[in-house]
Amino acid sequence: MKKSLVALALMGVFAGAYAQSSVTIYGTVDAGISKRTGTTTMVGKRDNNKLGFKGVEDLGSGLKAIFQLEIRYEPDTGTIENTSGANSRPLFQGQSRVGLQGDFGTVRLGRGLTAFQETSTAFEPWSGMPAIAGYQTDLQVAGYTSDPLSQLGNSNNRFSNAVFYNTPVIADIFQFNATVSAKEANNNPVIIGKGTAAAPQFPANTAPLTTAYSLSATATSGPFAAYAAYEKNAIETKLWSVGASFKPVNDLKLMGSYQKQDQASSTLINPITKAWLLGANYTVGAGLVRFGYGQKTPDNSLGNPALAKTKQTSVGYDYNLSARTYLYVDASNKKAATTLNFYSLGIHHNF
């Protein structure tokens, strides 16, 4: 009888521990038909396609262990984004982080969006999606890259070999975020800045000049939200940005941001790039209208004298077929040294 009771008690303990641990498989499938000025019609994407795994384990006393892994893939070919060769990208291109969460906030280690890049997506009308019609990968960061010493073709808005920290939300209003990257070489290609092709400023597989870091702070109160952020990457390029959003009615979100990039440490010509963006999201029935207009001046092109101010106008529409699936259409006009028109029609599914 005693042995039976002990066995039942142990089974209860293990069952409870198992119930407090969970792993979720999730992802995105996004594909559409698009046409750009000077190109043929092709099958492309509005958002990154991903397969992700995330988990949480309750360690007791309010402490949790967490992890998240994300693979990127191409829906038009069924292939994983390039993971071999000269332009190799990591298998877990999206992120690979593990950490702890508790009353002190959240601490994670690995690879992921920087504090600035993760914060700013809420203030961009395409929600940070890498759509050509969107702004987050160009104007909202003033042409800046968080990871210039990464492999060619890699994501420009993440740190690898990094520590990530998010405070709890303070007084239900404020949150502070920080990302610090270790000074590790990352198999980068040659980067010609103040050097020459024969003696580039950053030879291949160069260790960072400095410890890269990213800081952001957000404030949210009722219909109003704002952020401020500062980031310095591995070659000492600096970026600061401020932005705000306001919801005058429940279905309308207005947003804007201003940013300034300083590349004085790596280039001699036009080291300062400034950009601003205004946008709106408007819910109409089962649909969402997206609109944005922004400018960037000048776009630094490492010595190219044909620098020009960039002006971009974009509109988009999402129609929700369900809570997980929507159809979308985008159109964009981008003027710089040349004019680029872009149109796309596609479907997006979350699972």
N, C-alpha and C positions, 0 to 999 in steps of 0.2 A: 504493500500500500504506500509506504514512504517512498519507495523507488518510483512508483507511478506518479506520485505528486511531484517529486523532483523533476522527472522527465517532462511532465506537463508544464512546470514552471520554466524550465529551460526552453521548451518549445515556444512559450509565450514571449520570452525575452528575445529570441532570435526572430520571431514573427514581427515583433514590435520594431526591432532594428531594421528589418527588411522594409517594413511599411514606411519607415522614415527616410528611405533612400529612393531616388527616382531618376530615371534617364529618359529624356525626350528626344525623339528623332523628328526633325523638322526640315523644311526647305522651301525653295521657290523654283517654279518653272515659268519662264518668261520668254516669249518669242513673238516676233512681229515682222512685217514686211516694211522695209524702209527704202527711201531714196534720198540721196544727197546730190548737190550740184557737182557735176563732173564724174559721177559714178553710175553704174548700172543698178537697177533695183535688186535688192538682196534681202535675205532673211537675217535679221539681227535681233537685238534685245534692247529693252528699255532699262531693265534692272539687272543686277548680278544674279546669275543662277547659282543656287547653292544647295548643298546637302549638309545638314548640321546635326551635331550631337551635343546635348547639354544635360548636365546632371547636378543634383544637389543631394547632400547627405547631412542629416541632422545629427550633429555631434553632441547636442545637449547644452543646457545653460545659454541658449540663444546663439550658439556658434554653429555655423554650417560650412561644409566643404563644397566647393563648386568647381565645375569645369565646363569648357565649351570648345568645340572643334568645328571648323567649317571648310568644306571642300568647294571649290569653284568648278563649274563645268559648262560646256557649250551645248545648248539644246539642239542647234541646227545640225550638228555633226555627231552628237552623243559622246564627245571626247572630253576628258578632263583638260582644263586649261594647261597649256604647255608646262610640263614638269621635267623636261630633259633638254640637253643641248645648250647652246650658247646663251639662249634667252630663257633659261629654266626658271620656273617659279615654284614656290613651295607647294606641296600637296595640300596642306591646310592654309590656302591662300587667304581666306577670309579672316580667320583667327585661330589661335591655339593657346588657350589660357587655363590656368588652374589657380585656385586661391581659396581664401577664407572670407566669410561674411559674418558680421556680428554687430553689436551695439557701436563698435568703433568705425563702422563703415564696411567697405569692400576692398580687399587687397588681392591682386591677381598678378601672375608672372607669365611671360611668354610673348605672344605677338597679337596685336589688335589695333583698332583705331586709336589715335592719340586723343588726349583729353579735348583739345580744340576741335579736331575733326568729328569726334563723336557728339560734341555739344552743338556744333553749328548746323547739323542737318535738320534740326527742328525749326530753323529760321530760313529755310530755302523751299521754294514752292514745289519742287519735285522731291522733297523729303530726302535729299542726299543721293537719290538714284543716279547712276552714271549715264543717264540718257543724254544724247547730244542736245536735246532741247533743254536740259537742266543746266544748273549753274555751279553746283557744289565742287566739281572737280576742276573748275577753271576760275570763273569770276569771283566766286565767294571766297576763294583762297588767294586771289590776285596772282594766279599762275604759279603758286608756291607748291613745292613738294616736301612732304615730311621725311621722305626716305630717299635722298638723292644717290646714296651709295648702295642702293639695292640693285638686283639684277635687272636688265633691260626688260621692259614690259610688265614689271611687278607693280603692285598697287602703290600709289604715291601718297596715300593718306594714313599709313600705319607705321608703327615702330616694331621692329623685332628685338629680341634680347632685352625686354623691357619689364619694368615694374609699373603697375597701374594702381592708383588709389582713388576711391570716391568716398567722400564723407557721407554720413547720413544726411537726410534733408533736415536742416536746422530751422526750427520754429515753423515748420511746414512751408517755408519760403526759399531758403538759401541752400545751395549745394556747391562744394568746391571739389575740383578734380585735378589730378596730377599724373603725368606719365614721365618716367625717366628711363632712358635707354643706355645700356652699357656700351663702352667704347670697344666694340668688336668689329673686325673686318667681316664683310658680308658678301665676298665674291663679286664685288661691283665691277662694272666696266670702266674703261678710261673716261675721265671727265676733263674736258679742256675748259678751264676758266681763265685765270690770269696767266696761265702757262702757254705753251705752244703744242702743236701736234707732236713734235719730236720730244718735248719735255712737258707733258701735261701737268696741270696743277695737281690732279688726283689720278695717279697711275692705277692700274687694275689692282683689285683686292687691297685697297688702301683702308687702313683703320681710320675711324673718324678723327677729325681735328679736335673735337670737343665732345663733352657729354651732351647729347641731345635731350631736350626736355620740353614738355608742353603743359600749360596751366590754363584752367578755365573756371569761371564762376557763373552760376545761374541764379536768377531770382524769379519766382513765379507767385503771383498774387491775383486770384480771380481771373479776369480776362487778359491780364497783362503778364508778359514774360520778357526777360532780357538776359543777355550774356555779355561777358567780356573775356577775351582770351589772348594768350601770348605763347609763342612757340619759337624755339631755336633748333635747327636741325644739325646734322653731323658735320656740315661744312660751314657752319656759323651764319647761315641765312636766317633772318629773323622775320617773324610775321606777328602782327597784332590785329585784333578785330573786335568790333562791338556790334551788337545787333539787338533787335527787339521785335516783339509781335504783340498784336492786340486783336481781341475778338469783340467788336462792337455789338454783334448779335451772335447767337450760337452757331449759325451756319457759315459765318464769314470770318476768316482769319487773314489779317493784314500783317506783313512782315517786311523788314528791311535790315540791311547790314552794310558796314563799311570796313575795309581792310587795307593794310599797307604792308608791302613786302620790301625788305632791304637785303640786297645781294652784294653789298659792297665788299665783303670778304672774298668773293669768288669771281667777280667780273668787274671790268673797268668801265663798261659802257652802259648807261641807263640802269643803274643798280636799283632805283626805286620804282616800284609798281604800285599804283593805287587802284582800288576798285570799289564799286558800290552796287547794290542790288535792291530792288523793290519787287515785292511779290504779293500774291493773294491766292487763297484757296476758298472756293465757294461751293457749298453743298446744295444741290438742287435735286430733291427727290432721291432717286437711287444713283445719282451721278455726282461727280466732283469736277469742277472747273479749276484749272491751274493757269496762272498767268505770271509772267515775270519780265522785267526789263532791267538791264544792267549795263555798266560801262567799266572798262579797264584801260588804264593809260599809264605809261606805255607798256606794251607787252615786251619784256626783255627777251631778246633773241640772240644773246651772246655775240654782239658785234655786228649784227645785221643792220645797216643804215636805214632800211625800209621799215622802220618801226611805225606802227599806226595804232591809233585808239581803237579799241574793240567796243562795238555796240551790239547788244543782242536782245531781241524780242522773241518770246516764246509763249505759245498757248497750248493747252492740253485738256483732254476730257477723259475721265474714267467713268465707265458705266458698270455698276455692281450687278453681276448676275446672281451672286450669293455672298455669304460672309467671307468666302475664301477666293472667289474668282471674279475678275473684272476684265472688260474690254477697254482698250485705250486708243486714243488718237493724239498725236503730237504734231505741231508745226513750229518751225523756228527759222528766224532770219538773223544771221550773224554777219556784221560788216566790220572788216579790218582792212588789210591791204587789198583783199578781194572780198566778194560777197558769197556767203554760203547759205543756201536754203536747204531745209531738211524737213522730211515728212515721214511719218510712221504710223502704222496701224497694227495692233497686236492684242495678245491675250496674256494675262498674268494670273497665276494660280499659286496660292500658299498651301502647304500641307504640314 
